[in-house]
């Protein structure tokens, strides 16, 4: 039996543990430059992996390319996200995103800059918060 890799990009390198809980990987695609005021990258979340709560001063767009996961804004119910979904995250909205408990999820993140800042990392999503959204 052969396994076919359907990912668009390679998995990349392990994501910083002070930004993510669980096993996540980042494959940078484009850095901010004189023509583009954003960074672009593919992020792979293994089952159970997720970002910390965070905000973006000029917003972010996620394009889910594989699997299923969650997106949640502070104070609102979590939204199931899946391959083909596009999530437009407004500026300065506290949120997190990641894989479901049983399925990996890959998304392309387009993160806008305000000056030299594109993200403010906050506290981890607690296991209780995460388990609450994974009652499928």
C-alpha positions, 0 to 999 in steps of 0.5 A: 500500500502506498500513501500519497502526499496531497499537500501543496507545500512541504510541512516546513519546520517545527513552529515555536512552542511559545506560539503554538500548543502541540505539533505545528509546522511553518513553511514560509512562502513570502516575507514582507518586502517593499512590494508586499506589506504582508507575510505568507506561509503554510501552517500544518497543525497535527491533530490537537495542535493550535495557536495561542490566543492572539491578535493581528494589528491589520488582520489576517486571512486563512485559506484552509487547504487540507483537513478540518479544524477550528477558528474561534474569536474570544467570546464567540462559539468556535467555527468548524473550518475545512478544506476550501474555507477562507477566514477573514480575521478583522484587525485586533480581534482576539482569536485562535485556530488549529486542528481538530482533536482527531484530524490534521489541518493545513492552512495558508496564512496571509498576515498583514503588517502595521509597521513592523508588527503583524501579531501579538501573542497572548495566553494559551488556549486551555485544554478545557477551552479546546476540549469544549469545541471538540465535542463533535 
